[in-house]
Amino acid sequence: MDELILIKYGELTTKKANRGMFIKLLANNIKNLLKDEEYNIRFDRVRMYIECKNAKKIASKLKLVFGIHGIVICNKVNTNVEDIKLKVLELLKNEDFNTFKVITKRANKNFEIHSMDFNNIIGGFILKNIDCKVDVKNPDIKVYIEIRNEGTFIYTNEIEGLGGYPVGIQGKGMLMLSGGIDSPVAGYLALKRGVDLECLYFESPPHTSIEAKNKVIKLASIINNYSGNIKVNVVPFTKLQEAIYKSVPDSYVITIMRRMMYRIAEKMAIKNKCKVIINGESIGQVASQTLTSMLVINSVTNFPVIRPVCCMDKLEIISLAKDIGTYDVSILPYEDCCTIFLPTHPIINPNLDKCIKYESSFDYEKLIDECIDNISIITNLNQNNFDDLL
């Protein structure tokens, strides 16, 4: 093991007495991610260190791990001035730059030279040996020197991590995953806050195609890159959806359908020990997402529901979807069950009493139980397994 990665925790450092629990879970998530790699890992309350043979490859994988603020491929030397000088010079001779800045962090207070003074010592040494200038505001390169109890760590580039909390620290949520743009982004944002995910997808064959189902599986496999243990519960929704279409006035079809989905989501969340339901609803985006519609639809459950994209506009959601790799799949033209029976004029301010009246006209409880009894589960969502799905 001749290469070293240093991991910075970021937000985890605000957890005080609970910090150790967060860091241990982060370490376990990293171990699961790197199970096929050769490495050694150790950590304390401030930093995590990974010794390995291919730091660039492992650093690239770590960019998908929530709970990491910064990733640094660094060099460790003994804490003495001459060793530090020589390593800094060695690193900079491989870099192309005209201006630089030295940033020292002296966590080891037994090292007698204060940080600002040490910046000047190393900066002067660089100027004597390399044709360059100091620029403290906008340098071409920054030289970081962390003087810690276990040694001194030197690096010039930091890879930005995803931040957030380690996945699983908050327990599990049930994501209502469609083939659209919004719900995969909602799932990603929930993962970032430490919520592990199961997914719930409603299919209505023959009204929805196998391509629509495969599209959702592909989306789940992409967000699974940020988790590693997501599974998809596929709900056979055809009979219940047809009953709604036959029994409910056209303008109320989507409202009643969403109420049924919430009922199923609650039962599945409880069954699978989830603490919350998650979806991609965004205020005012469609008829079923006006505040009145959301109130009427949500009234069927007392289970917690979170909507991570509810206050984002569509362009913000699209931008994030592109960043995480779901957008190109989400826009594929395969309709899900929320769009195949979409009425011409869906109601935007539904009445709760009317919903209850319309639902009493058919035995939806029996149909819900039938949906749940016949759910199929898709696991092992390694994205490589689904590259050619669509």
URLIN-V152350 format. One record per pair of residues at least 12 apart in sequence whose C-alpha atoms are under 10 Angstrom apart, sorted by the first residue. I is the first residue (numbers start at 1). J is the second residue. If there is no record, write none. Layout:
I&J / I&J
This chain:
1&38 / 1&39 / 1&40 / 1&50 / 1&51 / 1&52 / 1&53 / 1&54 / 1&55 / 2&51 / 2&52 / 2&53 / 2&54 / 2&55 / 2&75 / 3&39 / 3&50 / 3&51 / 3&52 / 3&53 / 3&54 / 3&55 / 3&56 / 3&73 / 3&74 / 3&75 / 3&76 / 4&39 / 4&40 / 4&41 / 4&49 / 4&50 / 4&51 / 4&52 / 4&53 / 4&54 / 4&55 / 4&72 / 4&73 / 4&74 / 4&75 / 4&76 / 4&153 / 5&41 / 5&48 / 5&49 / 5&50 / 5&51 / 5&52 / 5&54 / 5&55 / 5&56 / 5&58 / 5&59 / 5&71 / 5&72 / 5&73 / 5&74 / 5&75 / 5&76 / 6&43 / 6&47 / 6&48 / 6&49 / 6&50 / 6&51 / 6&59 / 6&70 / 6&71 / 6&72 / 6&73 / 6&74 / 6&75 / 6&76 / 6&153 / 6&155 / 6&158 / 7&43 / 7&46 / 7&47 / 7&48 / 7&49 / 7&50 / 7&59 / 7&62 / 7&67 / 7&68 / 7&69 / 7&70 / 7&71 / 7&72 / 7&73 / 7&158 / 7&159 / 7&161 / 8&46 / 8&47 / 8&48 / 8&49 / 8&67 / 8&68 / 8&69 / 8&70 / 8&71 / 8&72 / 8&158 / 8&160 / 8&161 / 8&163 / 9&22 / 9&23 / 9&26 / 9&45 / 9&46 / 9&47 / 9&48 / 9&66 / 9&67 / 9&68 / 9&69 / 9&70 / 9&71 / 9&161 / 9&163 / 9&164 / 9&165 / 10&46 / 10&47 / 10&67 / 10&68 / 10&69 / 10&70 / 10&161 / 10&162 / 10&163 / 10&164 / 10&165 / 11&67 / 11&68 / 11&69 / 11&163 / 11&164 / 11&165 / 12&26 / 12&45 / 12&46 / 12&67 / 12&68 / 12&69 / 12&163 / 12&164 / 12&165 / 12&166 / 13&45 / 13&46 / 13&47 / 16&45 / 19&45 / 19&46 / 20&43 / 20&44 / 20&45 / 21&169 / 22&45 / 22&67 / 22&165 / 22&166 / 22&167 / 22&168 / 22&169 / 22&194 / 23&43 / 23&44 / 23&45 / 23&46 / 23&47 / 23&48 / 23&67 / 23&68 / 23&165 / 23&166 / 24&43 / 24&44 / 24&45 / 24&166 / 25&67 / 25&165 / 25&166 / 25&167 / 25&168 / 25&169 / 26&48 / 26&65 / 26&66 / 26&67 / 26&68 / 26&165 / 26&166 / 26&167 / 26&168 / 26&169 / 27&41 / 27&42 / 27&43 / 27&48 / 27&67 / 27&166 / 28&166 / 29&65 / 29&66 / 29&67 / 29&166 / 29&167 / 29&168 / 29&227 / 29&228 / 30&50 / 30&61 / 30&62 / 30&64 / 30&65 / 30&66 / 30&166 / 32&227 / 32&228 / 32&229 / 33&58 / 33&61 / 33&62 / 33&64 / 33&65 / 33&225 / 33&226 / 33&227 / 33&228 / 34&58 / 34&61 / 34&62 / 37&52 / 37&53 / 37&54 / 37&57 / 37&58 / 38&51 / 38&52 / 38&53 / 38&54 / 38&58 / 39&51 / 39&52 / 39&53 / 39&54 / 39&55 / 39&58 / 40&52 / 48&68 / 48&71 / 49&71 / 49&72 / 49&73 / 49&74 / 50&73 / 55&72 / 55&73 / 55&74 / 56&72 / 56&73 / 58&73 / 59&71 / 59&72 / 59&73 / 59&159 / 59&161 / 60&159 / 61&225 / 61&226 / 62&159 / 62&161 / 62&162 / 62&226 / 63&159 / 63&160 / 63&161 / 63&162 / 63&163 / 63&226 / 64&161 / 64&162 / 64&163 / 64&223 / 64&224 / 64&225 / 64&226 / 64&227 / 64&324 / 65&161 / 65&162 / 65&163 / 65&164 / 65&165 / 65&166 / 65&167 / 65&191 / 65&192 / 65&225 / 65&226 / 65&227 / 65&228 / 66&161 / 66&162 / 66&163 / 66&164 / 66&165 / 66&166 / 66&167 / 66&191 / 66&192 / 66&193 / 66&194 / 66&226 / 66&227 / 67&161 / 67&162 / 67&163 / 67&164 / 67&165 / 67&166 / 67&167 / 67&192 / 67&193 / 67&194 / 68&160 / 68&161 / 68&162 / 68&163 / 68&164 / 68&165 / 68&166 / 69&158 / 69&159 / 69&160 / 69&161 / 69&162 / 69&163 / 69&164 / 69&165 / 70&157 / 70&158 / 70&159 / 70&160 / 70&161 / 70&162 / 70&163 / 71&157 / 71&158 / 71&159 / 71&160 / 71&161 / 71&162 / 72&153 / 72&154 / 72&155 / 72&156 / 72&157 / 72&158 / 72&159 / 72&160 / 72&161 / 73&153 / 73&154 / 73&155 / 73&156 / 73&157 / 73&158 / 73&159 / 74&91 / 74&144 / 74&145 / 74&152 / 74&153 / 74&154 / 74&155 / 74&156 / 74&157 / 74&158 / 75&87 / 75&88 / 75&91 / 75&145 / 75&152 / 75&153 / 75&154 / 75&155 / 75&156 / 76&145 / 76&146 / 76&147 / 76&150 / 76&151 / 76&152 / 76&153 / 76&154 / 76&155 / 77&147 / 77&150 / 77&151 / 77&152 / 77&153 / 77&154 / 78&147 / 78&150 / 78&151 / 78&152 / 78&153 / 79&108 / 79&111 / 79&146 / 79&147 / 79&148 / 79&149 / 79&150 / 79&151 / 79&152 / 79&153 / 80&111 / 80&147 / 80&151 / 80&152 / 81&111 / 81&113 / 81&118 / 81&121 / 81&122 / 82&122 / 83&152 / 84&122 / 84&145 / 84&147 / 84&152 / 84&153 / 84&154 / 85&121 / 85&122 / 85&123 / 85&125 / 85&126 / 86&125 / 87&153 / 87&154 / 87&155 / 88&122 / 88&125 / 88&126 / 88&143 / 88&144 / 88&145 / 88&154 / 88&155 / 88&156 / 89&122 / 89&125 / 89&126 / 89&129 / 89&130 / 91&143 / 91&154 / 91&155 / 91&156 / 92&126 / 92&130 / 92&141 / 92&143 / 92&155 / 92&156 / 93&129 / 93&130 / 95&140 / 95&141 / 95&156 / 96&140 / 96&141 / 97&130 / 97&131 / 97&132 / 97&133 / 97&139 / 97&140 / 97&141 / 98&130 / 98&131 / 98&132 / 98&133 / 98&134 / 98&135 / 98&139 / 98&140 / 98&141 / 99&131 / 99&132 / 99&133 / 99&134 / 99&135 / 99&136 / 99&138 / 99&139 / 99&140 / 99&141 / 99&142 / 100&123 / 100&126 / 100&127 / 100&132 / 100&133 / 100&134 / 100&135 / 100&136 / 100&137 / 100&138 / 100&139 / 100&140 / 100&141 / 100&142 / 100&143 / 101&119 / 101&120 / 101&122 / 101&123 / 101&133 / 101&134 / 101&135 / 101&136 / 101&137 / 101&138 / 101&139 / 101&140 / 101&141 / 101&142 / 101&143 / 101&144 / 101&156 / 102&115 / 102&116 / 102&118 / 102&119 / 102&120 / 102&121 / 102&122 / 102&123 / 102&126 / 102&134 / 102&135 / 102&136 / 102&139 / 102&141 / 102&142 / 102&143 / 102&144 / 102&145 / 102&156 / 103&115 / 103&116 / 103&118 / 103&119 / 103&120 / 103&122 / 103&123 / 103&136 / 103&142 / 103&143 / 103&144 / 103&145 / 103&146 / 103&156 / 104&116 / 104&117 / 104&118 / 104&119 / 104&120 / 104&122 / 104&143 / 104&144 / 104&145 / 104&146 / 104&147 / 104&154 / 105&118 / 105&119 / 105&144 / 105&145 / 105&146 / 105&147 / 105&148 / 105&152 / 105&153 / 106&118 / 106&145 / 106&146 / 106&147 / 106&148 / 106&149 / 106&152 / 107&146 / 107&147 / 107&148 / 107&149 / 107&152 / 108&146 / 108&147 / 108&148 / 108&149 / 108&150 / 108&151 / 108&152 / 109&147 / 109&148 / 109&149 / 110&147 / 110&148 / 110&149 / 111&147 / 111&148 / 111&149 / 115&145 / 115&146 / 115&147 / 118&145 / 119&143 / 119&144 / 119&145 / 122&143 / 122&145 / 123&143 / 141&156 / 141&157 / 142&155 / 142&156 / 142&157 / 142&158 / 143&155 / 143&156 / 143&157 / 144&156 / 144&157 / 144&158 / 162&192 / 162&226 / 163&192 / 163&193 / 164&189 / 164&190 / 164&191 / 164&192 / 164&193 / 164&194 / 165&190 / 165&191 / 165&192 / 165&193 / 165&194 / 165&195 / 166&191 / 166&192 / 166&193 / 166&194 / 166&195 / 166&196 / 166&227 / 167&190 / 167&191 / 167&192 / 167&193 / 167&194 / 167&195 / 167&196 / 167&197 / 167&226 / 167&227 / 167&228 / 168&191 / 168&192 / 168&193 / 168&194 / 168&195 / 168&196 / 168&197 / 168&227 / 169&191 / 169&193 / 169&194 / 169&195 / 169&196 / 170&190 / 170&191 / 170&193 / 170&194 / 170&195 / 170&196 / 170&275 / 171&194 / 171&195 / 171&196 / 171&197 / 171&273 / 171&274 / 171&275 / 171&276 / 172&190 / 172&191 / 172&194 / 172&195 / 172&196 / 172&197 / 172&198 / 172&269 / 172&272 / 172&273 / 172&274 / 172&275 / 172&276 / 172&277 / 173&187 / 173&190 / 173&191 / 173&195 / 173&196 / 173&197 / 173&198 / 173&199 / 173&269 / 173&272 / 173&273 / 173&274 / 173&275 / 173&276 / 173&277 / 173&278 / 173&279 / 173&304 / 173&305 / 173&306 / 174&187 / 174&195 / 174&196 / 174&197 / 174&198 / 174&199 / 174&200 / 174&232 / 174&233 / 174&265 / 174&266 / 174&268 / 174&269 / 174&270 / 174&272 / 174&273 / 174&274 / 174&275 / 174&276 / 174&277 / 174&278 / 174&279 / 174&305 / 175&187 / 175&190 / 175&196 / 175&197 / 175&198 / 175&199 / 175&200 / 175&201 / 175&232 / 175&233 / 175&265 / 175&269 / 175&274 / 175&276 / 175&277 / 175&278 / 175&279 / 175&280 / 175&305 / 175&306 / 175&307 / 176&198 / 176&199 / 176&200 / 176&201 / 176&202 / 176&232 / 176&233 / 176&261 / 176&262 / 176&265 / 176&277 / 176&278 / 176&279 / 176&280 / 176&281 / 177&198 / 177&199 / 177&200 / 177&201 / 177&202 / 177&216 / 177&217 / 177&219 / 177&220 / 177&232 / 177&233 / 177&234 / 177&278 / 177&279 / 177&280 / 178&199 / 178&200 / 178&201 / 178&202 / 178&203 / 178&212 / 178&213 / 178&215 / 178&216 / 178&217 / 178&219 / 178&220 / 178&279 / 178&280 / 178&330 / 178&335 / 178&336 / 178&337 / 178&338 / 179&201 / 179&212 / 179&213 / 179&214 / 179&215 / 179&216 / 179&217 / 179&218 / 179&219 / 179&220 / 179&326 / 179&329 / 179&330 / 179&331 / 179&332 / 179&333 / 179&334 / 179&335 / 179&336 / 179&337 / 179&338 / 180&215 / 180&216 / 180&219 / 180&280 / 180&326 / 180&327 / 180&329 / 180&330 / 180&331 / 180&332 / 180&333 / 180&334 / 180&335 / 180&336 / 180&338 / 181&219 / 181&280 / 181&314 / 181&317 / 181&318 / 181&320 / 181&321 / 181&322 / 181&326 / 181&327 / 181&328 / 181&329 / 181&330 / 181&331 / 182&279 / 182&280 / 182&281 / 182&282 / 182&307 / 182&308 / 182&309 / 182&310 / 182&312 / 182&314 / 182&317 / 182&318 / 182&320 / 182&321 / 182&326 / 182&327 / 182&330 / 183&219 / 183&278 / 183&279 / 183&280 / 183&281 / 183&282 / 183&307 / 183&308 / 183&309 / 183&317 / 183&321 / 183&330 / 184&199 / 184&216 / 184&219 / 184&220 / 184&222 / 184&223 / 184&279 / 184&280 / 184&317 / 184&321 / 184&324 / 184&325 / 184&326 / 184&327 / 184&330 / 185&219 / 185&223 / 185&279 / 185&280 / 185&308 / 185&309 / 185&317 / 185&318 / 185&319 / 185&320 / 185&321 / 185&322 / 185&323 / 185&324 / 185&325 / 185&326 / 185&327 / 186&278 / 186&279 / 186&280 / 186&281 / 186&282 / 186&306 / 186&307 / 186&308 / 186&309 / 186&310 / 186&317 / 186&321 / 187&199 / 187&220 / 187&223 / 187&224 / 187&278 / 187&279 / 187&280 / 187&307 / 187&308 / 187&309 / 188&222 / 188&223 / 188&224 / 188&225 / 188&226 / 188&227 / 188&308 / 188&320 / 188&321 / 188&324 / 189&307 / 189&308 / 189&309 / 189&320 / 190&278 / 190&279 / 190&306 / 190&307 / 190&308 / 190&309 / 191&223 / 191&224 / 191&226 / 191&227 / 192&226 / 192&227 / 194&227 / 195&227 / 195&274 / 195&275 / 195&276 / 195&278 / 196&226 / 196&227 / 196&228 / 196&229 / 196&230 / 196&274 / 197&220 / 197&223 / 197&224 / 197&227 / 197&228 / 197&229 / 197&230 / 197&231 / 197&232 / 197&274 / 197&276 / 197&277 / 197&278 / 198&220 / 198&229 / 198&230 / 198&231 / 198&232 / 198&233 / 198&268 / 198&269 / 198&272 / 198&274 / 198&277 / 198&278 / 199&216 / 199&217 / 199&220 / 199&230 / 199&231 / 199&232 / 199&233 / 199&234 / 199&265 / 199&268 / 199&269 / 199&277 / 199&278 / 199&279 / 199&377 / 199&378 / 200&216 / 200&231 / 200&232 / 200&233 / 200&234 / 200&235 / 200&261 / 200&264 / 200&265 / 200&268 / 200&269 / 200&277 / 200&278 / 200&279 / 200&375 / 200&377 / 201&213 / 201&216 / 201&217 / 201&232 / 201&233 / 201&234 / 201&235 / 201&236 / 201&237 / 201&261 / 201&265 / 201&336 / 201&337 / 201&375 / 202&216 / 202&233 / 202&234 / 202&235 / 202&236 / 202&237 / 202&238 / 202&241 / 202&261 / 202&264 / 202&336 / 202&337 / 202&338 / 202&371 / 202&375 / 203&234 / 203&235 / 203&236 / 203&237 / 203&238 / 203&241 / 203&336 / 203&337 / 203&338 / 204&235 / 204&236 / 204&237 / 204&238 / 204&239 / 204&240 / 204&241 / 204&242 / 204&336 / 204&337 / 204&338 / 204&340 / 205&236 / 205&237 / 205&238 / 205&239 / 205&336 / 205&337 / 206&238 / 207&238 / 207&242 / 207&335 / 207&336 / 207&337 / 207&340 / 207&341 / 208&238 / 208&334 / 208&335 / 208&336 / 208&337 / 208&338 / 208&339 / 208&340 / 209&334 / 209&335 / 209&336 / 209&337 / 210&334 / 210&390 / 211&332 / 211&333 / 211&334 / 211&335 / 211&336 / 211&389 / 211&390 / 212&332 / 212&333 / 212&334 / 212&335 / 212&336 / 212&337 / 212&390 / 213&234 / 213&334 / 213&335 / 213&336 / 214&334 / 214&386 / 214&389 / 214&390 / 215&329 / 215&330 / 215&331 / 215&332 / 215&333 / 215&334 / 215&335 / 215&336 / 215&386 / 215&389 / 215&390 / 216&232 / 216&234 / 216&329 / 216&330 / 216&334 / 216&336 / 217&231 / 217&232 / 217&234 / 217&378 / 217&379 / 217&381 / 217&383 / 217&386 / 217&389 / 217&390 / 218&326 / 218&329 / 218&330 / 218&381 / 218&382 / 218&383 / 218&384 / 218&385 / 218&386 / 218&387 / 218&388 / 218&389 / 218&390 / 219&325 / 219&326 / 219&327 / 219&328 / 219&329 / 219&330 / 219&381 / 219&383 / 219&386 / 220&232 / 220&326 / 220&378 / 220&381 / 220&382 / 220&383 / 220&386 / 221&326 / 221&379 / 221&380 / 221&381 / 221&382 / 221&383 / 221&384 / 221&385 / 221&386 / 221&387 / 222&324 / 222&325 / 222&326 / 222&329 / 222&381 / 222&382 / 222&383 / 222&384 / 222&386 / 222&387 / 223&324 / 223&325 / 223&326 / 223&381 / 223&382 / 223&383 / 224&380 / 224&381 / 224&382 / 224&383 / 225&324 / 225&381 / 225&382 / 225&383 / 226&324 / 228&380 / 228&381 / 228&382 / 228&383 / 229&379 / 229&380 / 229&381 / 229&382 / 230&378 / 230&379 / 230&380 / 230&381 / 230&382 / 231&377 / 231&378 / 231&379 / 231&380 / 231&381 / 232&375 / 232&376 / 232&377 / 232&378 / 232&379 / 232&380 / 232&381 / 233&268 / 233&372 / 233&375 / 233&376 / 233&377 / 233&378 / 233&379 / 234&371 / 234&372 / 234&374 / 234&375 / 234&376 / 234&377 / 234&378 / 235&261 / 235&264 / 235&265 / 235&368 / 235&370 / 235&371 / 235&372 / 235&373 / 235&374 / 235&375 / 235&376 / 235&377 / 236&368 / 236&370 / 236&371 / 236&372 / 236&373 / 236&374 / 236&375 / 236&376 / 237&257 / 237&260 / 237&261 / 237&337 / 237&367 / 237&368 / 237&370 / 237&371 / 237&372 / 237&374 / 237&375 / 238&337 / 238&367 / 238&371 / 239&364 / 239&367 / 239&368 / 239&370 / 239&371 / 240&257 / 240&260 / 240&261 / 240&362 / 240&363 / 240&364 / 240&365 / 240&366 / 240&367 / 240&368 / 240&370 / 240&371 / 241&253 / 241&254 / 241&256 / 241&257 / 241&260 / 241&337 / 241&338 / 241&341 / 241&364 / 241&367 / 242&341 / 243&257 / 243&359 / 243&361 / 243&362 / 243&363 / 243&364 / 243&367 / 244&256 / 244&257 / 244&260 / 244&358 / 244&359 / 244&361 / 244&362 / 244&364 / 245&257 / 245&341 / 245&343 / 246&362 / 247&358 / 247&359 / 247&360 / 247&361 / 247&362 / 248&354 / 248&355 / 248&357 / 248&358 / 248&359 / 248&361 / 248&362 / 249&343 / 249&346 / 249&358 / 250&341 / 250&342 / 250&343 / 250&344 / 250&345 / 250&346 / 250&347 / 251&342 / 251&343 / 251&344 / 251&345 / 251&346 / 251&347 / 251&348 / 251&350 / 252&288 / 252&343 / 252&345 / 252&346 / 252&347 / 252&348 / 252&349 / 252&350 / 252&351 / 252&354 / 252&355 / 252&358 / 253&338 / 253&341 / 253&342 / 253&343 / 253&346 / 253&347 / 253&355 / 253&358 / 254&287 / 254&288 / 254&293 / 254&297 / 254&337 / 254&338 / 254&339 / 254&341 / 254&342 / 254&343 / 254&346 / 254&347 / 255&287 / 255&288 / 255&289 / 255&293 / 255&294 / 255&296 / 255&297 / 255&346 / 255&347 / 255&348 / 255&349 / 255&350 / 255&351 / 255&352 / 255&355 / 256&288 / 256&296 / 256&297 / 256&350 / 256&355 / 256&356 / 256&358 / 256&359 / 257&297 / 257&337 / 257&338 / 257&341 / 258&288 / 258&293 / 258&294 / 258&296 / 258&297 / 258&298 / 258&300 / 258&338 / 259&294 / 259&296 / 259&297 / 259&298 / 259&299 / 259&300 / 259&301 / 259&355 / 259&359 / 260&297 / 260&300 / 260&359 / 260&364 / 260&365 / 260&367 / 260&368 / 261&297 / 261&300 / 261&368 / 262&277 / 262&297 / 262&298 / 262&299 / 262&300 / 262&301 / 262&303 / 262&305 / 263&297 / 263&298 / 263&299 / 263&300 / 263&301 / 263&303 / 263&365 / 263&368 / 264&301 / 264&365 / 264&368 / 264&369 / 264&371 / 264&372 / 265&277 / 265&278 / 265&301 / 265&303 / 265&372 / 266&300 / 266&301 / 266&302 / 266&303 / 266&304 / 266&305 / 267&301 / 267&303 / 267&368 / 267&369 / 267&372 / 268&372 / 268&375 / 269&303 / 270&303 / 275&303 / 275&304 / 275&305 / 276&303 / 276&304 / 276&305 / 276&306 / 277&303 / 277&304 / 277&305 / 277&306 / 277&307 / 278&304 / 278&305 / 278&306 / 278&307 / 278&308 / 279&305 / 279&306 / 279&307 / 279&308 / 279&309 / 279&310 / 280&306 / 280&307 / 280&308 / 280&309 / 280&310 / 280&317 / 281&294 / 281&306 / 281&307 / 281&308 / 281&309 / 281&310 / 281&311 / 281&312 / 282&294 / 282&307 / 282&308 / 282&309 / 282&310 / 282&311 / 282&312 / 282&313 / 282&314 / 282&317 / 283&307 / 283&309 / 283&310 / 283&311 / 283&312 / 283&313 / 284&310 / 284&311 / 284&313 / 284&348 / 285&310 / 285&313 / 285&314 / 286&346 / 286&348 / 287&345 / 287&346 / 287&347 / 287&348 / 287&349 / 287&350 / 288&346 / 288&347 / 288&348 / 288&349 / 288&350 / 289&310 / 289&348 / 289&349 / 290&347 / 290&348 / 290&349 / 290&350 / 291&348 / 291&349 / 292&348 / 292&349 / 292&350 / 292&351 / 292&352 / 293&347 / 293&348 / 293&349 / 293&350 / 293&351 / 293&352 / 294&348 / 294&349 / 294&350 / 295&349 / 295&350 / 295&352 / 296&349 / 296&350 / 296&351 / 296&352 / 296&353 / 296&355 / 297&350 / 297&352 / 297&355 / 299&352 / 318&330 / 329&390 / 332&390
